[in-house]
């Protein structure tokens, strides 16, 4: 085992007293970041999160004007009649956390799209961007796929259920910190 020279170790430790006042000065800000999950901002209320979701959805709709979207309420009515199939367009690591009950993966859908020809096909992701991309690609292949407007974030704000590996859950993978806009009752990860 090779030992580090004592001189270099001591030089490295000389920097600690110099950094200590800076770290102490930053302590209140670091505590705020740890408490709120964002720099210098108080935690958002559910209403503020929903307003931000709506802003993001409007941007998705501007980017994909050709993609037809359906609301959570419309999907709820379709689910009651059994005339819809929900396609999860997220990555496997996201789907491992939770998903909409009864949904299938995009891979499952693509293995046999004809199997769902008599149903309305609705794709979802976190906010609707990736599922809009997915719907657009499917449309280019002659398959009608709609986008769930607001996707999982709208779904959770509407109080609709999620399931995970162990059954009903309030855990949600939100893709990244920017999309950490689920209601407060949810434990989010990215």
Secondary structure, DSSP 4 states (H G I P E B T S, - for coil): -PPPPHHHHHHHHHHHHHHHHHHHHHHHHHHHHHHHSSTT-PPPPHHHHHHHHHHHHHHHHHHTTTS-EE-HHHHHHHHHHT-EEEEE-S-HHHHTT-B-TT-EEHHHHHH-GGGGTTSEEEEE-SSSHHHHHHHHHHHHTT--EEEETTHHHHHHHTT--EEETTEEE-EEE-SSGGG--S-TTSEEE-
